[in-house]
Amino acid sequence: MKSPTLSNSELNQNQDLAPFKDDMFASLTKFATDSIIVVDNRGRIISWNKSSEKMFGYSKNEAIGQSLQLIIPKKYQSAHKKGMNNFISTKKGKVMGKTVEIEGQKKDQSIFPIELSLSHWDSNDQTFICGIIRDISDRKKNEKQLHQALNKEKELNLLKSHFVATVSHEFRTPLSIIRSNSDLIKMLLEKQKTIEQDQIIKITNRIEDQIERMIQLMNDVLIMSQIDLQSKFGMNLEPIDLFNFCKEQIDNFSISLKNNRKIILKKQGLPRKVNLDQGLIRKTLNNLLSNAIKYSSEEAPIIHVIFDENFVHLHVQDFGIGIPANEQEYIGQSFYRASNVDNKKGSGLGLSIVKEFVQQMNGVFKFKSEEKKGSTFTIIFKHIGE
């Protein structure tokens, strides 16, 4: 089958359009905001638009006929010459048809960052190369400022984390002394059997309760201070069998439960692994379990792990005091506690930490609750699959 050929009339029509094409190219390059430069197969500049004059400082008369090395920094000239000769002979080049970031040189010899896109065509046994060049000095300046700002923020976050850890440590020392002295008072009272013994024991118990409350608050604040660092500077995600992980955590958690309290674990569907940060999911689960025990009646909380086609749903259900309907929109905010918690210990940070950690691990956190009947807290993650 013969290749299609142009008729004489079509050839004449193309020749008639040649001036139009030249005018069109000239018009496009004239009003382009980017520098557009064309060189021949010897590397001589044959087209130099207005933006090139503005960008590099050479007029059209100064640039036309000159080697392209006119605008190439000296340290790159040898490599450019070698690459140019190789492309002319082989028609292959590493940067041809791509956009790269390099450096250019102005008339005043100052060097600045540029973005370069190269293309080529052949005409009358000659190869022509067209470069579209964009000055990216402002972009690089902004990137540098952003990088500096991020480093500064990282330093401030590290400083904040260090400060919180230091303050927590400083608090722990006097609290430990108070606790040890409280224990000593109890021990002495047991020996002396004073009339006011019961009253003093109540006071020491109250002191210990407040110590526990303050320690828990410090632990929660310390965790909150670490959240920004983990979100900005990465987590250690690894495949985790969430059902088995829950089983291990419940076993560990149950050791500290009093009055033979239990936690029921259920499973539905074929277990699949999920990419999670082990430290974050452990703290998340422990917070949910702690709340389920703290705010529920004697009835055992239920942990239900459900695997479906794409996701794993972890439900933590309690049968406790529930959350008033008009307060549910505030749940998950730092330091917020529902009005019906009475004198139960807590910092108001537990669910805030859960919400933040779940979101960091690309999960969804939600809940439903009815006052005096209980609550179900749900976290959802996309599993890895088979």
Summary of the structure (lengths in Angstrom):
residues: 386
radius of gyration: 36.1
end to end distance: 52.5
largest distance: 125.0
contacts: 1034
relative contact order: 0.07
helix: 51%
strand: 23%
